[in-house]
């Protein structure tokens, strides 16, 4: 029995609002290309027949198109392309900018599985339960090679890279189970690296969260790890502290000893934990030891989530805390 119609439909279902926007611009572009292709092909056939050479003595003569005709066939396609560019840019920005109230989940790709951490502390492998009608932001990294997170029904895809964080967001508007694929060749069992996104009604999702073992939220676990690693001994937020204060630091701009600046985001926090001497904050010495090899990807997530919770309005772990 063929698996094509069931697992790989030509046009997957649409389960998010952005999927409808992406499909609309795709089919519009396809329609424009079809119309112009048929128009040009038809004119080629028409002119080939209408102005064909009927005798060896016939000699063609130079024709000069009127200026209005040249303007028409230049301005109309230009206008269509500019419209498509503006429309596509708007859809792109909407697809890449998560709403401020999006709930953050952490994803780790590993040969050959997907590991998910809910803000409530629940963990899953190759399955991700989410509520419908809630913006979900995935903050993703890889433990080994490049992977790519792709759910066809959501029309979203993002590479998952080792050594840094990437993100994507979606808001599912239909209850259902959706196939998750790795869309980047990642090794001999790449084709087996799949999973499911299970979209549930918010009440059912809350019931599912509570049906497992009692969980400690990401933020609480991060706070405990922060203290276990004695990070709180230097980042006290006082004038005599050996390290900069972490209160309200996320999303702000910091200045380094060489005069350069950077915005504090997940990737900056990751670098500061694993390679603290790479960029020294102005006014502080290179005293912090590296935690490279001392914390894994999941523990990095805990530390980063806790640091983000020290800043108001970041949206970090906005559910389950």
C-alpha positions in Angstrom: 0.0 0.0 0.0 1.4 3.4 -0.9 2.1 5.8 1.9 2.2 8.9 -0.3 -1.5 10.1 0.1 -1.5 9.6 3.8 1.9 10.8 5.0 3.0 13.1 2.2 0.1 14.9 0.7 0.7 17.3 -2.1 -0.8 20.1 -0.2 -0.6 19.5 3.6 -3.4 20.8 5.9 -3.1 24.3 7.3 -3.1 24.5 11.1 -1.8 28.0 11.7 -2.7 31.5 10.6 0.7 32.0 9.1 0.3 28.9 7.1 -2.7 30.5 5.3 -0.7 33.6 4.6 2.3 31.7 3.2 0.0 29.6 1.0 -1.8 32.7 -0.2 1.4 34.3 -1.4 2.7 31.0 -2.8 -0.4 30.4 -4.9 -0.5 34.0 -6.0 3.1 33.8 -7.2 2.3 30.5 -8.9 -0.7 32.0 -10.6 1.2 35.0 -11.9 4.0 32.7 -13.2 1.4 30.5 -14.9 -0.4 33.4 -16.6 2.8 35.0 -17.9 4.2 31.7 -19.0 1.0 30.9 -21.0 0.8 34.4 -22.4 4.5 34.4 -23.6 4.2 30.8 -25.0 1.0 31.7 -26.7 2.4 34.9 -28.3 5.5 33.0 -29.5 3.3 30.4 -31.2 1.0 33.2 -32.6 3.9 35.3 -34.0 5.6 32.2 -35.4 2.5 31.3 -37.4 1.4 34.8 -38.2 4.7 36.2 -39.4 6.3 33.1 -40.7 8.4 33.4 -43.9 6.3 32.1 -46.8 8.8 32.4 -49.7 12.6 32.6 -50.0 12.3 36.1 -51.5 10.7 37.6 -48.4 13.0 39.9 -46.3 12.0 41.0 -42.9 12.1 44.7 -41.9 13.0 46.4 -38.7 10.0 47.2 -36.4 10.1 49.8 -33.6 7.6 49.3 -30.8 5.8 52.5 -29.7 6.9 54.0 -26.4 3.6 53.4 -24.7 3.8 49.7 -25.4 7.3 49.5 -23.9 6.1 51.4 -20.8 3.1 49.0 -20.4 5.1 45.8 -20.6 7.7 47.2 -18.2 5.5 49.0 -15.6 2.9 46.2 -15.2 5.4 43.4 -14.4 7.4 45.8 -12.2 4.3 46.7 -10.2 3.3 43.1 -9.8 6.9 42.2 -8.5 7.0 45.1 -6.1 3.6 44.1 -4.7 4.8 40.5 -4.3 8.0 41.8 -2.6 6.0 43.9 -0.1 3.6 41.2 0.6 6.3 38.6 1.0 8.3 40.9 3.3 5.3 41.4 5.5 4.6 37.7 5.8 8.3 37.0 6.5 8.4 39.5 9.3 5.2 38.1 10.8 6.7 34.6 10.6 9.9 35.6 12.3 8.7 37.9 15.0 7.1 36.1 17.9 4.4 38.0 19.8 5.5 39.4 23.1 3.2 37.1 25.0 4.5 33.9 23.3 5.2 31.0 25.8 8.8 29.8 25.5 9.7 26.1 25.1 13.2 24.8 24.7 14.2 22.3 22.1 17.4 20.3 21.8 18.1 18.3 18.7 20.3 15.2 19.0 21.1 12.3 16.7 18.4 11.1 16.3 15.7 12.6 18.6 14.0 15.8 19.6 14.0 16.7 23.3 11.5 19.3 24.6 11.3 21.2 27.9 8.1 22.9 28.9 8.2 26.1 31.0 6.3 24.0 33.7 9.2 21.6 33.9 7.6 18.8 31.9 10.0 17.1 29.5 9.2 15.1 26.3 11.1 13.2 23.7 9.9 13.2 20.1 6.5 14.6 21.2 5.5 18.1 22.0 2.1 18.9 23.6 0.9 22.5 23.1 -2.4 24.3 23.7 -4.3 25.7 20.7 -4.8 29.5 20.4 -1.6 30.2 22.4 1.5 31.6 20.6 4.4 29.2 21.1 8.1 30.2 20.7 10.7 27.5 20.4 14.2 28.3 21.4 16.4 25.6 19.8 19.9 24.2 19.8 21.7 21.0 18.8 24.0 18.8 20.8 25.9 17.5 17.7 25.3 18.4 14.1 22.9 20.7 12.2 19.3 19.6 12.3 16.2 21.4 11.0 12.8 21.6 12.8 9.9 21.3 10.3 6.2 20.8 10.7 4.5 20.9 7.2 1.1 21.9 8.5 2.5 24.9 10.3 4.6 26.1 7.3 7.5 26.9 9.6 11.0 25.5 9.4 14.2 26.6 11.1 17.7 25.1 11.3 18.8 23.9 14.7 22.5 24.6 15.1 25.2 23.4 17.5 26.8 26.1 19.7 24.0 28.7 19.4 20.3 29.2 19.7 17.8 29.7 16.9 14.0 30.2 17.3 10.7 30.0 15.5 7.1 30.5 16.6 3.6 29.3 15.7 0.1 29.4 17.0 -1.9 26.3 16.3 -5.6 26.9 15.7 -6.8 23.4 15.1 -6.7 20.5 17.5 -4.8 17.6 16.0 -1.6 15.6 15.7 1.0 16.9 13.3 4.1 15.2 12.0 7.5 16.7 12.9 10.4 16.2 10.6 14.2 16.9 10.6 14.6 18.7 7.3 18.4 18.7 7.3 20.5 15.5 6.5 22.0 14.8 9.9 23.4 11.3 9.6 22.7 7.7 8.7 19.4 7.6 10.7 18.2 11.1 9.5 15.0 9.6 8.1 14.0 8.2 11.5 14.4 11.6 13.3 10.8 12.5 13.5 8.1 13.2 16.1 4.7 14.7 16.7 3.3 18.0 17.8 0.0 17.3 19.6 -2.3 20.4 19.7 -4.9 20.3 22.5 -7.6 22.5 23.9 -6.1 24.7 26.7 -8.1 22.8 29.4 -7.0 19.4 28.1 -3.4 20.7 27.9 -3.5 21.8 31.6 -5.0 18.4 32.5 -2.1 16.7 30.6 0.5 18.8 32.4 -0.9 17.8 35.8 -1.3 14.1 34.9 2.4 13.4 35.2 4.8 13.4 38.1 5.0 16.7 40.0 7.4 19.0 38.2 9.7 21.8 39.2 9.5 24.7 36.8 12.4 25.6 34.6 12.9 28.8 36.5 13.0 27.1 39.9 15.3 24.4 38.6 17.5 27.1 37.1 17.7 28.9 40.4 18.8 25.8 42.2 21.5 25.1 39.6 22.6 28.8 39.8 23.2 28.3 43.5 24.8 24.9 43.1 27.3 26.3 40.7 27.9 29.2 43.2 27.1 31.8 40.5 25.3 33.8 43.2 28.6 34.5 45.0 29.8 36.8 42.2 26.6 38.1 40.6 25.2 39.7 43.8 24.0 42.9 42.2 26.0 44.9 44.7 28.8 47.5 44.2 31.5 45.2 45.5 30.4 42.1 43.5 33.1 40.5 41.3 30.7 40.1 38.4 28.0 42.3 36.8 24.5 42.2 38.2 22.1 39.9 36.3 18.9 41.7 37.5 17.0 43.2 34.6 20.0 42.5 32.2 18.2 40.4 29.6 17.4 42.5 26.5 19.7 45.4 27.5 22.9 46.6 25.8 26.2 45.9 27.6 29.5 47.5 26.9 32.7 45.5 26.8 36.3 46.3 27.8 37.2 47.0 24.1 34.4 49.5 23.7 32.2 47.2 21.7 28.6 46.5 22.7 26.0 43.7 22.4 22.4 43.0 23.3 22.0 40.4 26.0 20.1 37.5 24.5 20.1 33.8 24.8 23.2 33.4 22.6 25.1 36.0 24.6 24.3 34.3 27.9 25.3 31.0 26.5 28.7 32.4 25.4 29.2 34.1 28.8 28.6 30.8 30.6 30.8 28.6 28.4 33.5 31.2 27.4 33.3 34.1 29.9 36.6 35.6 28.8 35.6 35.9 25.1 34.0 39.4 25.8 34.7 41.0 29.2 32.1 43.5 30.5 33.6 46.9 31.0 34.7 47.4 34.6 35.2 43.8 35.5 38.2 41.4 35.5 38.5 38.0 33.8 37.8 36.1 37.0 34.9 33.8 36.0 35.9 30.2 35.2 34.5 28.5 32.1 31.7 26.0 32.5 32.5 24.3 29.3 32.1 20.6 29.9 30.5 21.2 33.3 27.0 21.9 32.2 25.1 20.2 29.3 22.6 21.7 27.0 19.6 21.1 29.3 21.4 22.7 32.2 22.3 25.7 30.1 18.6 26.1 29.3 17.9 26.1 33.1 20.5 28.7 33.8 19.5 30.9 30.9 15.8 30.7 31.8 16.5 31.7 35.4 18.6 34.7 34.3 15.8 35.7 32.0 13.3 35.5 34.8 15.3 38.2 36.7 14.3 40.7 34.0 10.8 41.9 33.9 8.8 41.8 30.6 11.0 39.2 28.8 8.2 36.7 28.6 10.5 34.0 29.9 8.6 30.9 31.0 5.3 32.7 31.1 3.4 29.6 31.8 3.8 27.3 34.8 5.8 29.7 37.1 
